[in-house]
Amino acid sequence: MSRVVQKKNHWSSRVRQCALTRGPGGQLGFALLGGAEHGEFPYAGAAAGDGEASLSEGELLLEVQGVRVSGLPRYDVLEVIRSCKDPIVVKAVRQGEGTAVLPALQRTGEGTDR
C-alpha cells in the first residue's frame, strides 16, 4: 500500500484572505495589473496600504468576493471588484521564487522558438 505524501511547501498553504475597503475616492489602495489578455494572472501592482488588510505588490489575485478571477482578463476582474460592496474579501497568494525562471530563460534564448 502506498501513502500519499503531501509536500509542506505547496503554494495552496500560503493563500491568504484579506478584507479591503475603499478609500474616500473609491480606490482600494492598489493598482490591478496582469490579466488573461497578457497571459498572466491578475496581480496587485503598487500598493498604498499596509498590514494584513491590504495586498502586497506582486500578489496574485485568486478570488474576489468568492468569484474566481485567476483566468479572467483585467477588465472583467475590475468589473467584479466594482460590483462588490465593502468590505471586499480577496484571496491572494504571493508569487514564489520560481516565477522568475521564464524571464531568465528568455534572456538566455532557451525555451524560445528562435
C-alpha positions as CSV (number, residue, x, y, z in Angstrom):
1,M,0.0,0.0,0.0
2,S,1.3,3.4,-0.8
3,R,0.9,6.5,1.2
4,V,0.2,9.9,-0.2
5,V,2.9,12.3,0.9
6,Q,1.8,15.9,0.9
7,K,4.5,18.5,0.4
8,K,4.6,21.1,3.2
9,N,5.7,23.8,0.8
10,H,2.7,23.7,-1.6
11,W,1.5,27.2,-2.7
12,S,-2.0,26.5,-1.5
13,S,-0.8,26.6,2.1
14,R,0.3,30.2,1.5
15,V,-3.1,31.6,0.3
16,R,-4.3,34.4,2.4
17,Q,-7.6,36.2,2.7
18,C,-7.9,39.9,3.4
19,A,-10.9,42.3,3.6
20,L,-10.4,45.5,1.6
21,T,-12.4,48.7,2.0
22,R,-12.5,51.5,-0.5
23,G,-10.9,54.9,0.4
24,P,-12.7,58.2,0.1
25,G,-12.1,58.3,-3.7
26,G,-13.4,54.8,-4.2
27,Q,-9.9,53.3,-4.7
28,L,-8.8,50.1,-3.0
29,G,-5.2,51.1,-2.5
30,F,-3.5,49.1,-5.2
31,A,-3.2,49.0,-9.0
32,L,-4.5,45.9,-10.7
33,L,-2.1,44.6,-13.3
34,G,-1.8,41.5,-15.5
35,G,-4.9,39.5,-16.7
36,A,-5.6,36.8,-19.2
37,E,-5.2,39.2,-22.1
38,H,-1.5,39.4,-21.2
39,G,-1.2,35.7,-20.5
40,E,-0.9,36.4,-16.7
41,F,-2.9,36.0,-13.6
42,P,-4.2,39.3,-12.3
43,Y,-1.9,40.7,-9.6
44,A,-1.5,43.7,-7.3
45,G,0.7,46.4,-8.6
46,A,2.0,49.3,-6.4
47,A,0.1,49.0,-3.1
48,A,-0.7,52.0,-0.9
49,G,-2.0,50.1,2.1
50,D,-0.1,48.5,5.0
51,G,-0.7,45.5,7.2
52,E,-2.9,42.4,6.9
53,A,-5.9,44.2,5.5
54,S,-4.1,45.1,2.3
55,L,-2.4,43.4,-0.7
56,S,1.4,43.5,-1.2
57,E,2.9,44.4,-4.5
58,G,3.1,41.3,-6.8
59,E,0.4,39.2,-5.0
60,L,-1.7,37.1,-7.4
61,L,-5.5,37.5,-7.0
62,L,-7.3,34.2,-6.9
63,E,-10.8,35.2,-5.7
64,V,-12.7,38.3,-5.2
65,Q,-15.8,38.0,-3.0
66,G,-15.9,34.2,-3.7
67,V,-15.6,34.7,-7.5
68,R,-12.6,33.0,-9.1
69,V,-10.6,35.6,-11.1
70,S,-7.4,33.7,-11.8
71,G,-8.2,33.2,-15.5
72,L,-10.1,36.4,-16.3
73,P,-9.0,39.4,-18.3
74,R,-8.2,42.5,-16.3
75,Y,-11.3,44.4,-17.3
76,D,-13.5,41.5,-16.0
77,V,-11.7,41.5,-12.7
78,L,-12.3,45.2,-12.4
79,E,-16.0,44.7,-13.0
80,V,-16.2,42.0,-10.3
81,I,-14.5,44.5,-7.9
82,R,-16.8,47.3,-8.9
83,S,-19.9,45.2,-8.3
84,C,-18.8,44.3,-4.7
85,K,-19.8,46.2,-1.6
86,D,-17.4,46.9,1.2
87,P,-15.6,45.1,2.7
88,I,-14.3,43.2,-0.4
89,V,-12.9,39.8,0.6
90,V,-9.9,38.8,-1.6
91,K,-7.9,35.6,-1.6
92,A,-4.4,36.1,-2.8
93,V,-1.0,34.4,-2.8
94,R,2.5,35.8,-3.0
95,Q,4.4,34.7,-6.1
96,G,7.1,32.2,-5.4
97,E,10.8,32.3,-6.3
98,G,10.2,30.0,-9.3
99,T,8.3,32.7,-11.2
100,A,11.5,34.4,-12.3
101,V,12.5,31.3,-14.4
102,L,10.7,32.3,-17.6
103,P,12.2,35.7,-17.9
104,A,15.7,34.2,-17.2
105,L,15.1,31.6,-20.0
106,Q,14.0,34.3,-22.4
107,R,17.2,36.4,-21.7
108,T,19.4,33.4,-22.5
109,G,17.3,32.4,-25.5
110,E,16.4,29.0,-24.1
111,G,12.8,27.9,-24.2
112,T,12.0,30.1,-27.3
113,D,11.4,29.2,-30.9
114,R,14.3,31.1,-32.4
